[in-house]
Amino acid sequence: MATNTVPPRSTTTTTTGPHDIVEAAGHPVGAGLIKPGYDDRLTNEDLAPLRKQTWGGYNFFAFWMSDVHSVGGYVTAGSLFALGIASWQVLISLIIGILIVMVFANLVAKPSQKTGVPFPVINRAVFGVIGANIPAIIRGLIAMAWYGVQTFLAAQSLNIIFLKFMPGSAALLDHSFLGLSALGWISYGILWVAQAALFWRGMDTIRKFIDFAGPAVYVIMIALAIYLVAKAGWGHISLDLSVGKPLSVAAAIPVMISAIAIVVSYFSGPMLNFGDFSRYGKSFRAVKRGNLLGLPLNFLFFSILTVLCASATVPVFGKLITDPIETVQAIGAPFAILLGGLTFVTATVGINIVANFISPAFDFSNVAPRKISWRMGGMIAAVGSVLLTPWNWYGNPQAIQYTLGVLGALIGPLFGLLIAGYYLVGQQKIAVDDLFTMSKTGRYWYRRGVNSNAVWTLIIAGVVSVAAALVPTLVADAGGPDFTWLGNYGWFIGCGLGLVIFWAFETVSPRMPVLSADDPTVTDGSIDEADVEAAILPTRTAV
C-alpha cells in the first residue's frame, strides 16, 4: 500500500494571464494555483486551488460565532418556545440539533480543505465539470434570497436608531415604495452599501471582521442578560416559556424532534457551502477544532443567554419578547438602543457576509469564470437580493419555520449527493487537475461534462423533498388533514434520498472514476495530517 502525504501542492511557477486580471477572492494575484493545462472556461484565480491555507481553529470558531449571533438565530431559537415544549426541552433540542450540524459541517469541510477548492468546484467531481453549475446556481439563488432577508432584518435595527435619535425620520414611514417605507429603503441602502464595501475588500478583510464581530455580540448579549435579570429580579424569572398547556413526555418527544430538524434546517445553507471557508484551513484538524468550539459549545452559551433574555422580558415588559430588536427598543434608554441596535446590525452583517454573500460569489463565478470574478458574482447576488423584495414575502408570521422547511428541502439533496459522491463512491479521492479540464479524456468529463446519475438523483430527491415541504401546507390550507409537521423534515428527506439514490445509481451504473492512492495526481482525504506527521517524524529524527 502506498504511503500518501498531504494534498499535493505544485510549486510550479505559472505565468500571469487573463486569469490574473482579478485577485483571488481578495488575496494577492497568484494566490490561486493555475497550472498551464487548466481550461479558462473552468478556471480563474478565485476558483483555482489555493497555494497557501492559513486559517486556524479560532478563525472557524469566529465564523460560527458570526453565523450564530444574529437576529435570525435569536428569533429562530425563540420561536421554538411556540411549539409548546418546556425551556429545558428546547435547550436539549438546540444542542442535539447543533451537534448534528457539527458532524455534517465536518463532512462537507473535508474535501475542500484537502483540495483547496470551493464548494462549486468540488461538485465537479460528482456532477461533472459542466453539471456542477446546477448545484452552484441553486445554492447561489438561495443565498441571494437570504442575503436580502438578513439585510432587511438588520435594517430594522437601524430604523430604531433613526427613530430614536432623529424623531423627524418618523415621517418617512408614511411613504413607501414596493412595500417598504422610505426610512426602510434608507436603512436597507446603507447596509447594502456597507456589506458590499466589506465584501469588496476580500476574504482576508472578511476574516478579520468576523474575528471581531462574534465576540463583540457576546459582550452586548451578556450585558443585556445581566440588565434584564437584574431589573426583573431572579425570583420573578420563569424559565418555562412554553406556550399553551404543558405537554406530556410522550407528546413532547416528537415536538423536540421537530425542533431539532428546525435547527439543522436553519444552518443548512452555510453548512452546505462550508467548503468555501474550509478551503482556507491550514489543516482539517484546525477546521474540526474550530467547529467544536464554534458550534456545540458556542451555541449552548448563546442559547442560554437567549433563554435568559427572553424569560426576563415577561416580568420586565409584561410580555414574552423573542426578538432582540424589540427587546432593545422596549428598554427605551438612548444608549441601550444605540449600542444594542448597532451590535445587532454588526451581528447580522456578519452572518450575511459569511452565509449569503461569499457562497453566490463562488457559485456564480463558477458558471462563467472568464467573465464573472468572485467579486462580480457577489455583486450579482447583492443586486438580485433587492429585486426579490424580501420584506414582502418574509412578513408572514409562519415565515421562519415555513421558509426554513423549503430551504432545507432544496439544499438537502445537494448535501446528500456531495457526501455520497466524496465518501461512499469516490472513497475520499479527488483528481484535482481534472476538475479544471474540458478534455473528453478528463476523469470528470463524464458525458458532455455532466454526470447523469447526479442529475437524476437531484431531480428525484428534490421533487420528493420539496413536495414534503409544500404539499402539507397546501392541503391544510384547503381544509384537509394537518400534517404540516412533515415540512420540518424536508432537509433530512432530501439528504437521505440524495445519498441513497446516488449511491444506488453509481453501484448499478458507475460513472465516477475509480482512483488510486498511488496516483501522484490524486489527493487522498483518508490520510489525516496526524498520520502524515507520524510517518515523517522518524525520518527527521534519523537525519
Solvent accessible surface area in square Angstrom, and as a share of the most:
residue,aa,sasa,rsa
1,M,224,1.00
2,A,42,0.32
3,T,113,0.66
4,N,27,0.14
5,T,76,0.44
6,V,73,0.42
7,P,28,0.17
8,P,69,0.43
9,R,64,0.23
10,S,35,0.23
11,T,127,0.74
12,T,72,0.42
13,T,124,0.72
14,T,32,0.19
15,T,130,0.75
16,T,107,0.62
17,G,30,0.29
18,P,95,0.60
19,H,33,0.15
20,D,23,0.12
21,I,144,0.73
22,V,50,0.28
23,E,70,0.32
24,A,2,0.02
25,A,2,0.01
26,G,16,0.15
27,H,39,0.17
28,P,100,0.63
29,V,71,0.41
30,G,26,0.25
31,A,21,0.17
32,G,2,0.02
33,L,5,0.02
34,I,14,0.07
35,K,51,0.22
36,P,119,0.75
37,G,66,0.64
38,Y,19,0.07
39,D,30,0.15
40,D,45,0.24
41,R,115,0.42
42,L,6,0.03
43,T,1,0.00
44,N,4,0.02
45,E,3,0.01
46,D,1,0.00
47,L,0,0.00
48,A,0,0.00
49,P,4,0.02
50,L,6,0.03
51,R,82,0.30
52,K,161,0.68
53,Q,39,0.17
54,T,90,0.52
55,W,5,0.02
56,G,15,0.14
57,G,6,0.06
58,Y,108,0.41
59,N,18,0.09
60,F,0,0.00
61,F,43,0.18
62,A,0,0.00
63,F,0,0.00
64,W,0,0.00
65,M,4,0.02
66,S,2,0.01
67,D,1,0.01
68,V,0,0.00
69,H,3,0.01
70,S,2,0.01
71,V,0,0.00
72,G,7,0.07
73,G,6,0.06
74,Y,1,0.00
75,V,29,0.16
76,T,10,0.06
77,A,4,0.03
78,G,2,0.02
79,S,23,0.15
80,L,0,0.00
81,F,2,0.01
82,A,70,0.54
83,L,46,0.23
84,G,7,0.07
85,I,1,0.01
86,A,25,0.19
87,S,10,0.06
88,W,150,0.53
89,Q,14,0.06
90,V,0,0.00
91,L,48,0.24
92,I,71,0.36
93,S,0,0.00
94,L,3,0.02
95,I,38,0.19
96,I,71,0.36
97,G,0,0.00
98,I,0,0.00
99,L,75,0.37
100,I,48,0.24
101,V,0,0.00
102,M,30,0.13
103,V,77,0.44
104,F,43,0.18
105,A,0,0.00
106,N,27,0.14
107,L,53,0.26
108,V,3,0.02
109,A,0,0.00
110,K,27,0.11
111,P,1,0.01
112,S,1,0.00
113,Q,8,0.04
114,K,3,0.01
115,T,1,0.00
116,G,0,0.00
117,V,0,0.00
118,P,0,0.00
119,F,2,0.01
120,P,0,0.00
121,V,0,0.00
122,I,4,0.02
123,N,1,0.01
124,R,1,0.00
125,A,1,0.01
126,V,2,0.01
127,F,0,0.00
128,G,0,0.00
129,V,2,0.01
130,I,61,0.31
131,G,2,0.02
132,A,0,0.00
133,N,30,0.15
134,I,63,0.32
135,P,1,0.00
136,A,0,0.00
137,I,71,0.36
138,I,47,0.24
139,R,3,0.01
140,G,0,0.00
141,L,88,0.44
142,I,17,0.09
143,A,0,0.00
144,M,22,0.10
145,A,21,0.17
146,W,26,0.09
147,Y,1,0.00
148,G,1,0.01
149,V,0,0.00
150,Q,4,0.02
151,T,0,0.00
152,F,30,0.13
153,L,19,0.10
154,A,2,0.01
155,A,3,0.02
156,Q,67,0.30
157,S,1,0.01
158,L,19,0.10
159,N,25,0.13
160,I,16,0.08
161,I,20,0.10
162,F,41,0.17
163,L,54,0.27
164,K,80,0.34
165,F,93,0.39
166,M,110,0.49
167,P,98,0.61
168,G,62,0.60
169,S,10,0.06
170,A,47,0.37
171,A,60,0.47
172,L,59,0.29
173,L,80,0.40
174,D,118,0.61
175,H,118,0.52
176,S,83,0.53
177,F,129,0.54
178,L,100,0.50
179,G,59,0.56
180,L,15,0.08
181,S,21,0.13
182,A,28,0.22
183,L,2,0.01
184,G,1,0.01
185,W,64,0.23
186,I,76,0.38
187,S,0,0.00
188,Y,4,0.01
189,G,31,0.30
190,I,83,0.42
191,L,7,0.03
192,W,52,0.18
193,V,93,0.54
194,A,51,0.40
195,Q,1,0.01
196,A,11,0.08
197,A,57,0.44
198,L,28,0.14
199,F,0,0.00
200,W,133,0.47
201,R,166,0.60
202,G,0,0.00
203,M,0,0.00
204,D,56,0.29
205,T,37,0.22
206,I,0,0.00
207,R,51,0.18
208,K,117,0.50
209,F,43,0.18
210,I,0,0.00
211,D,27,0.14
212,F,124,0.52
213,A,1,0.01
214,G,0,0.00
215,P,47,0.29
216,A,26,0.20
217,V,1,0.01
218,Y,27,0.10
219,V,97,0.56
220,I,25,0.13
221,M,1,0.00
222,I,65,0.33
223,A,52,0.40
224,L,15,0.07
225,A,5,0.04
226,I,113,0.57
227,Y,94,0.36
228,L,0,0.00
229,V,26,0.15
230,A,77,0.60
231,K,124,0.53
232,A,12,0.09
233,G,25,0.24
234,W,155,0.54
235,G,78,0.75
236,H,138,0.61
237,I,23,0.11
238,S,66,0.43
239,L,80,0.40
240,D,80,0.41
241,L,12,0.06
242,S,26,0.17
243,V,89,0.51
244,G,62,0.59
245,K,178,0.75
246,P,113,0.71
247,L,72,0.36
248,S,70,0.45
249,V,112,0.64
250,A,82,0.63
251,A,43,0.33
252,A,1,0.00
253,I,91,0.46
254,P,72,0.45
255,V,34,0.19
256,M,26,0.12
257,I,85,0.43
258,S,12,0.08
259,A,0,0.00
260,I,22,0.11
261,A,2,0.01
262,I,3,0.02
263,V,4,0.02
264,V,0,0.00
265,S,2,0.01
266,Y,23,0.09
267,F,3,0.01
268,S,0,0.00
269,G,4,0.04
270,P,11,0.07
271,M,0,0.00
272,L,0,0.00
273,N,0,0.00
274,F,0,0.00
275,G,2,0.02
276,D,0,0.00
277,F,0,0.00
278,S,0,0.00
279,R,1,0.00
280,Y,4,0.02
281,G,0,0.00
282,K,120,0.51
283,S,22,0.14
284,F,14,0.06
285,R,102,0.37
286,A,1,0.01
287,V,0,0.00
288,K,78,0.33
289,R,115,0.42
290,G,0,0.00
291,N,0,0.00
292,L,84,0.42
293,L,70,0.35
294,G,0,0.00
295,L,0,0.00
296,P,12,0.08
297,L,97,0.48
298,N,6,0.03
299,F,9,0.04
300,L,65,0.32
301,F,87,0.36
302,F,3,0.01
303,S,0,0.00
304,I,67,0.34
305,L,9,0.04
306,T,1,0.01
307,V,14,0.08
308,L,36,0.18
309,C,0,0.00
310,A,0,0.00
311,S,1,0.00
312,A,0,0.00
313,T,0,0.00
314,V,65,0.37
315,P,52,0.33
316,V,32,0.18
317,F,56,0.23
318,G,65,0.63
319,K,122,0.52
320,L,63,0.31
321,I,6,0.03
322,T,34,0.20
323,D,33,0.17
324,P,0,0.00
325,I,13,0.07
326,E,88,0.40
327,T,0,0.00
328,V,7,0.04
329,Q,88,0.39
330,A,46,0.36
331,I,31,0.16
332,G,28,0.27
333,A,44,0.34
334,P,72,0.45
335,F,147,0.61
336,A,26,0.20
337,I,5,0.03
338,L,68,0.34
339,L,71,0.35
340,G,4,0.04
341,G,6,0.06
342,L,83,0.41
343,T,13,0.07
344,F,5,0.02
345,V,15,0.09
346,T,32,0.19
347,A,2,0.01
348,T,1,0.00
349,V,13,0.07
350,G,0,0.00
351,I,6,0.03
352,N,0,0.00
353,I,0,0.00
354,V,0,0.00
355,A,4,0.03
356,N,9,0.05
357,F,0,0.00
358,I,0,0.00
359,S,0,0.00
360,P,0,0.00
361,A,0,0.00
362,F,0,0.00
363,D,0,0.00
364,F,20,0.08
365,S,0,0.00
366,N,4,0.02
367,V,60,0.35
368,A,31,0.24
369,P,9,0.05
370,R,154,0.56
371,K,161,0.68
372,I,30,0.15
373,S,15,0.10
374,W,2,0.01
375,R,37,0.13
376,M,95,0.43
377,G,0,0.00
378,G,0,0.00
379,M,44,0.20
380,I,72,0.37
381,A,0,0.00
382,A,0,0.00
383,V,77,0.44
384,G,11,0.10
385,S,0,0.00
386,V,36,0.21
387,L,137,0.68
388,L,74,0.37
389,T,24,0.14
390,P,1,0.00
391,W,16,0.06
392,N,84,0.43
393,W,97,0.34
394,Y,29,0.11
395,G,60,0.58
396,N,89,0.46
397,P,133,0.84
398,Q,137,0.61
399,A,6,0.05
400,I,31,0.16
401,Q,53,0.23
402,Y,90,0.34
403,T,22,0.13
404,L,3,0.01
405,G,5,0.05
406,V,35,0.20
407,L,13,0.06
408,G,0,0.00
409,A,0,0.00
410,L,66,0.33
411,I,0,0.00
412,G,0,0.00
413,P,1,0.00
414,L,2,0.01
415,F,1,0.01
416,G,0,0.00
417,L,0,0.00
418,L,3,0.01
419,I,15,0.07
420,A,0,0.00
421,G,0,0.00
422,Y,8,0.03
423,Y,39,0.15
424,L,77,0.38
425,V,36,0.21
426,G,10,0.09
427,Q,103,0.46
428,Q,36,0.16
429,K,36,0.15
430,I,4,0.02
431,A,0,0.00
432,V,17,0.09
433,D,47,0.24
434,D,19,0.10
435,L,0,0.00
436,F,0,0.00
437,T,29,0.17
438,M,33,0.15
439,S,50,0.32
440,K,165,0.70
441,T,124,0.72
442,G,12,0.11
443,R,75,0.27
444,Y,2,0.01
445,W,38,0.13
446,Y,43,0.17
447,R,189,0.69
448,R,189,0.69
449,G,0,0.00
450,V,44,0.25
451,N,0,0.00
452,S,44,0.28
453,N,12,0.06
454,A,0,0.00
455,V,31,0.18
456,W,145,0.51
457,T,0,0.00
458,L,18,0.09
459,I,83,0.42
460,I,72,0.36
461,A,0,0.00
462,G,15,0.14
463,V,100,0.57
464,V,68,0.39
465,S,0,0.00
466,V,34,0.20
467,A,38,0.30
468,A,9,0.07
469,A,5,0.04
470,L,58,0.29
471,V,66,0.38
472,P,2,0.01
473,T,31,0.18
474,L,114,0.57
475,V,44,0.26
476,A,32,0.24
477,D,114,0.59
478,A,92,0.71
479,G,70,0.67
480,G,31,0.30
481,P,97,0.61
482,D,105,0.55
483,F,62,0.26
484,T,54,0.32
485,W,144,0.50
486,L,52,0.26
487,G,9,0.09
488,N,22,0.11
489,Y,43,0.16
490,G,0,0.00
491,W,1,0.00
492,F,64,0.27
493,I,46,0.24
494,G,0,0.00
495,C,15,0.09
496,G,34,0.33
497,L,55,0.27
498,G,0,0.00
499,L,51,0.25
500,V,87,0.50
501,I,29,0.15
502,F,0,0.00
503,W,123,0.43
504,A,38,0.29
505,F,64,0.26
506,E,9,0.04
507,T,83,0.48
508,V,127,0.73
509,S,41,0.26
510,P,94,0.59
511,R,105,0.38
512,M,16,0.07
513,P,30,0.19
514,V,151,0.87
515,L,22,0.11
516,S,57,0.37
517,A,25,0.20
518,D,97,0.50
519,D,39,0.20
520,P,113,0.71
521,T,57,0.33
522,V,3,0.02
523,T,4,0.02
524,D,10,0.05
525,G,0,0.00
526,S,59,0.38
527,I,36,0.18
528,D,39,0.20
529,E,21,0.09
530,A,44,0.34
531,D,80,0.42
532,V,9,0.05
533,E,99,0.45
534,A,66,0.51
535,A,54,0.42
536,I,63,0.32
537,L,112,0.56
538,P,83,0.52
539,T,84,0.49
540,R,167,0.61
541,T,108,0.63
542,A,89,0.69
543,V,156,0.90
